[in-house]
Amino acid sequence: MHDISEYPSIEADVIVVGAGFAGITAARELKMAGKSVALLEARSRLGGRSLSKPLGDGKVAELGCEFYGQAGTISHRAAQSVGIKTAKVYDTGYRLIDDGGTMRPWKGMAPKVSAATLLDFGQAALRIERMRREVPQDAPWEAPHATRWDSETMWSWTQRNVRTKGGRALMRLMIEAGMAAAPADVSLLHVLNYSNGTGGFRAMTQITGGTLENRFVGGSHNLAMTLAKTVDDETYLNAEVRSITHSGEHVRVRGAGFEAVGRWVVMAVPVPLAGRIEYDPPLPEHRDHVSQRMTMGAAIKYLALYDEPFWRAEGFTGHVISHSSPVRATVDSSPPDGTPGVLTGFVTGPPARQVAKLPAGERRALVLRELERFFGPRAGKPYDLLEQNWMAEPYTRGCYHAYAPPGLYTEYGPALKQPVGRIHWAGAESVPHEFGSMSGAIYSGRRVATEIIGRETGEDPGRPLVTQKTAVPVEEPTR
């Protein structure tokens, strides 16, 4: 890897902006196809939304993306291809639900709530499961009822279809904990599409059988770094891209003190941040409106470190879901051998925005107080408490992913992934399979590499958008 300050002028076939899973994968695939690449990363590190802190002996605490869900996901297969092992998340014992300040233990699939609440929420969840199966992951705007589903929020649908106060509270908790967004802000169609990528609506907050079941040994950041070894010589750090000129047969990507010239550019940064870059000629209004309207989720991740996972001996899994606490959920993130003990707390959705406004000392005290309320006095005395506020990250500005408000998919959806001249769009939010995840990012990197290679060989897989000033001639695709 290089520091961009030492390379003021770069030339390559393809300039890739952003070195998270999407950008790393696109650069790898293109290089393996014989293209020269330049992978530009604004940070002083690789990995995007994956970030780990070493704990010694090869163990890590994961401050960013962590779980890959079920065996066979795209990221799991990518890890297998480079020899990275996996481990189950601890899920033996009682889980806890914080129901209005009262802690209730439970086992099995359903939390310990009233029968009326459980029945009400269950019928709504089943309805969502049926609806999501009609939504194509790569084009949710083509679902049979896309216009109707995209015209309302998840909360307006909940108010019409969930009758009990407890059922609505569970629905709100599912969205805030699982998507880091308020149900009043998210399109119903987006929730259906996202649920497809997690393997089901209920799966998005489950350990066994859900998205939280498995992790990578050594952390997801280790996977990103391992994949990036292929393009180590083509990677440039501290390269914040500020403008892109795209016309004729070349693109010019510029930042403070450097310029990279190529035939194509891959934008592999979060959708809202892509809109902050200056484009010449300007992007078509429909692509520009996408970046104006898509919003990053609100998430702060806390990791409390203990000498041992004491909650296991007390019969608990470490998994909590909470209606009343800003810590919407916790999970046992201890290394595979159980040492040290690690409790991960997720402060998400509207509570995350409120907590972020507090001074650091008050944030720490609040989280420790909530952990103690969940698991007793020992939980309030970790030997370390790590905080990662993804909303404050200048090159991310939120987590877990960006979400679509009502109307975005049906009005602008194709623009999320359709090229603009020589600019191609990658990333976990570019409507890939397994939306918003490591897997989705990897999938998108492969997709854009295929697009560019296809256009180079004259086998263009899709008709790109055109810029306002200069159209790039493209043959009509054959079917």
SVG drawing of the C-alpha trace seen along z (x, -y; Angstrom):
<svg xmlns="http://www.w3.org/2000/svg" viewBox="-56 -20 62 44">
<polyline fill="none" stroke="black" stroke-width="0.4" points="0.0,0.0 1.1,-3.6 0.3,-7.0 -1.2,-9.1 1.1,-12.0 4.0,-10.1 2.0,-9.6 0.6,-12.9 -0.1,-11.4 -1.6,-7.9 -2.8,-6.2 -4.7,-3.0 -7.5,-1.4 -9.9,-1.6 -9.9,-4.0 -11.8,-2.5 -12.9,-5.0 -13.4,-3.5 -11.6,-0.5 -14.4,1.3 -15.5,4.7 -17.1,3.4 -14.1,1.5 -11.6,4.2 -13.6,6.8 -14.0,4.7 -10.3,4.0 -9.4,7.7 -11.8,8.9 -10.6,6.3 -7.0,7.0 -7.6,10.8 -9.2,9.9 -6.0,8.2 -7.0,4.6 -4.7,2.1 -6.4,0.6 -5.8,-2.1 -7.7,-1.7 -8.2,-5.0 -9.1,-5.2 -9.8,-8.4 -8.9,-6.9 -5.5,-5.8 -6.8,-2.2 -8.8,0.2 -12.1,2.0 -14.8,-0.7 -17.4,0.3 -15.3,3.2 -13.0,2.2 -11.3,4.4 -9.3,3.7 -6.6,6.3 -7.0,8.0 -3.9,10.1 -3.2,13.7 -4.8,13.0 -8.2,12.1 -10.1,9.0 -13.0,6.9 -15.2,5.9 -16.1,2.2 -17.8,2.5 -19.6,5.1 -19.3,8.4 -21.9,11.1 -22.4,12.9 -25.5,14.8 -25.9,18.3 -23.5,20.6 -23.4,20.1 -23.8,16.4 -21.6,14.5 -19.2,13.2 -18.9,16.7 -17.9,18.2 -15.4,15.4 -13.9,16.2 -13.7,19.9 -11.9,19.0 -9.0,17.4 -8.9,19.8 -10.6,17.8 -12.4,19.8 -15.7,19.1 -17.3,19.4 -20.8,19.5 -22.0,16.7 -22.8,18.0 -26.5,18.7 -26.9,21.1 -29.2,20.2 -31.8,17.5 -32.2,14.4 -33.7,11.3 -36.4,8.8 -36.6,5.4 -40.3,4.8 -40.9,1.3 -38.1,1.5 -39.0,5.1 -36.4,7.8 -38.0,11.0 -36.0,14.2 -37.0,16.4 -35.9,19.3 -36.9,20.4 -38.1,18.3 -40.5,16.0 -39.8,13.5 -41.8,13.7 -44.7,11.3 -48.4,11.5 -50.2,14.0 -52.2,11.2 -49.0,9.3 -47.3,12.5 -50.2,13.5 -50.6,9.9 -46.9,9.5 -46.7,13.1 -49.5,12.6 -47.9,9.3 -44.5,11.0 -46.0,13.8 -47.6,11.3 -44.3,9.6 -42.7,12.9 -45.3,13.6 -45.0,10.1 -41.2,10.1 -41.2,13.2 -42.7,11.2 -39.8,8.7 -36.9,9.3 -33.7,8.5 -31.9,7.0 -34.9,4.8 -37.4,4.3 -39.2,1.6 -40.4,4.4 -42.4,6.1 -46.1,6.6 -47.2,4.2 -44.1,2.0 -46.0,-1.3 -48.3,-0.6 -45.6,0.8 -43.2,-2.1 -45.9,-4.7 -46.0,-4.1 -43.6,-3.9 -43.1,-0.8 -44.8,-2.6 -47.9,-3.5 -48.2,0.2 -47.7,1.2 -50.5,-1.0 -52.9,0.5 -51.8,4.1 -50.7,4.5 -53.5,3.8 -51.9,4.2 -49.6,1.7 -47.2,4.5 -47.2,5.7 -46.4,2.3 -43.6,1.9 -42.0,5.1 -42.3,4.0 -40.6,0.7 -37.9,2.5 -37.3,4.9 -36.7,2.0 -34.6,-0.2 -32.4,2.7 -32.2,4.5 -31.9,1.6 -30.7,-1.3 -33.6,-3.4 -37.0,-4.6 -39.9,-2.7 -41.5,-6.1 -38.6,-6.9 -38.3,-3.7 -40.3,-2.6 -42.2,0.7 -40.8,1.8 -37.3,1.2 -38.0,3.4 -39.3,6.2 -36.2,6.0 -33.8,5.9 -35.6,8.8 -34.9,10.8 -31.2,10.2 -31.3,11.4 -33.1,14.6 -36.4,13.4 -37.9,10.6 -37.5,12.2 -34.0,13.3 -32.6,9.8 -32.4,9.8 -31.9,13.5 -28.8,15.4 -29.4,19.0 -31.1,19.2 -30.6,15.5 -28.2,12.8 -26.2,12.9 -25.4,16.6 -21.9,16.6 -18.7,14.5 -15.3,14.7 -12.4,15.9 -10.0,12.9 -12.8,10.5 -14.4,9.2 -11.6,6.6 -9.2,9.5 -11.3,10.8 -11.1,7.3 -7.4,7.1 -6.9,10.7 -8.9,10.0 -7.0,6.7 -3.6,8.4 -4.2,9.1 -4.2,5.3 -1.8,4.2 0.5,2.5 -2.4,0.8 -3.8,-0.7 -3.4,-4.4 -4.4,-5.6 -5.3,-9.1 -6.7,-9.8 -9.9,-11.8 -11.6,-12.2 -13.2,-15.6 -14.0,-15.8 -14.5,-13.6 -14.4,-14.7 -15.9,-12.2 -16.1,-12.8 -14.8,-11.3 -12.9,-8.2 -11.3,-9.1 -12.1,-10.0 -10.0,-12.3 -10.3,-11.7 -8.9,-14.5 -8.2,-15.2 -5.8,-17.3 -2.4,-17.0 -3.2,-14.1 -4.9,-13.2 -5.8,-9.7 -6.6,-9.2 -8.3,-6.1 -10.9,-4.8 -13.5,-3.9 -14.2,-4.8 -15.9,-2.6 -17.7,-4.5 -17.6,-2.2 -18.6,-4.6 -21.9,-5.0 -24.6,-6.5 -25.1,-9.7 -21.3,-10.4 -21.1,-9.8 -23.3,-12.8 -20.9,-15.1 -18.3,-14.7 -18.2,-17.3 -18.9,-15.8 -18.1,-17.5 -20.4,-17.2 -23.0,-17.1 -24.8,-13.8 -28.3,-13.4 -30.9,-14.7 -32.3,-11.2 -28.9,-9.9 -28.3,-13.1 -31.7,-12.8 -30.8,-9.3 -27.9,-10.5 -29.9,-13.4 -32.7,-11.2 -31.0,-8.0 -30.0,-8.3 -27.4,-6.4 -28.7,-4.5 -27.9,-5.8 -25.7,-3.4 -23.2,-3.5 -21.5,-0.3 -20.2,0.4 -18.0,3.2 -17.6,3.9 -14.6,6.1 -14.5,8.5 -12.0,11.1 -14.6,13.7 -18.2,14.0 -19.7,14.2 -23.3,14.1 -22.8,17.6 -22.3,19.2 -25.5,17.4 -27.4,19.1 -27.7,16.2 -26.7,16.0 -25.8,12.3 -28.6,11.5 -31.0,8.7 -33.6,6.8 -35.0,3.7 -38.0,1.4 -37.1,-1.1 -33.3,-1.4 -31.3,-3.4 -29.2,-0.2 -31.6,1.6 -29.8,4.9 -26.8,6.7 -25.0,9.9 -22.1,12.0 -19.2,11.1 -16.5,13.0 -13.8,14.7 -14.4,18.4 -12.5,19.6 -14.6,17.2 -11.7,15.1 -12.0,12.2 -15.7,11.8 -17.2,9.3 -20.7,7.8 -21.6,5.8 -24.3,3.1 -26.1,1.5 -27.5,-2.0 -29.5,-2.5 -32.1,-4.5 -33.5,-7.7 -31.9,-6.9 -28.5,-6.8 -28.9,-10.4 -29.9,-11.5 -27.0,-9.6 -24.5,-11.1 -25.3,-14.6 -24.2,-13.7 -20.7,-14.4 -18.4,-11.3 -18.5,-10.8 -22.3,-10.8 -22.5,-8.4 -20.2,-6.0 -22.1,-6.2 -25.4,-5.6 -24.2,-2.5 -22.7,-1.0 -25.9,-1.8 -27.9,0.1 -25.6,3.1 -25.8,3.3 -29.6,3.2 -29.5,6.0 -26.9,8.3 -26.3,7.1 -23.4,5.3 -20.5,7.1 -21.7,5.8 -21.2,2.2 -17.5,2.8 -15.8,3.9 -12.0,3.4 -12.6,1.5 -15.5,0.0 -14.9,-0.7 -17.1,-3.1 -17.5,-3.4 -19.9,-6.1 -20.3,-5.4 -22.4,-8.6 -19.2,-10.6 -17.0,-8.8 -16.4,-11.3 -16.1,-8.7 -19.1,-6.7 -21.6,-9.0 -23.7,-6.1 -24.4,-2.4 -25.4,0.3 -26.4,-0.8 -28.3,-3.5 -32.1,-3.1 -34.7,-4.2 -37.6,-6.4 -41.0,-6.1 -40.9,-6.7 -37.2,-6.2 -37.2,-2.7 -40.2,-3.2 -39.1,-6.7 -35.3,-6.4 -34.4,-2.8 -32.6,-1.8 -30.2,-4.8 -28.7,-3.1 -26.7,-0.8 -27.0,-1.9 -23.8,-3.5 -23.5,-7.1 -21.2,-7.3 -17.9,-5.8 -18.9,-5.9 -20.1,-2.6 -21.7,-2.3 -20.9,0.3 -21.5,0.7 -23.8,2.5 -26.7,0.1 -26.4,0.4 -29.4,2.9 -27.3,6.0 -28.3,9.4 -28.0,9.4 -28.6,5.6 -26.6,3.5 -24.3,6.3 -20.7,7.4 -22.1,10.0 -24.0,7.3 -20.9,5.2 -18.8,8.1 -21.6,9.0 -21.7,5.4 -17.9,5.3 -18.2,8.4 -21.1,6.9 -19.3,3.7 -16.2,5.6 -18.4,7.7 -20.0,4.5 -16.7,2.8 -15.2,6.0 -18.3,6.4 -18.2,2.9 -14.5,3.2 -15.2,6.4 -18.4,5.0 -20.6,7.3 -22.3,4.5 -24.6,6.1 -26.8,3.1 -27.5,-0.3 -25.8,-3.0 -27.3,-6.4 -25.8,-9.4 -24.4,-12.6 -25.9,-15.9 -23.1,-17.1 -21.5,-14.0 -23.0,-10.7 -20.7,-7.7 -21.8,-5.6 -23.0,-2.2 -24.4,0.5 -27.9,1.8 -27.4,5.0 -28.3,8.3 -30.9,10.4"/>
</svg>
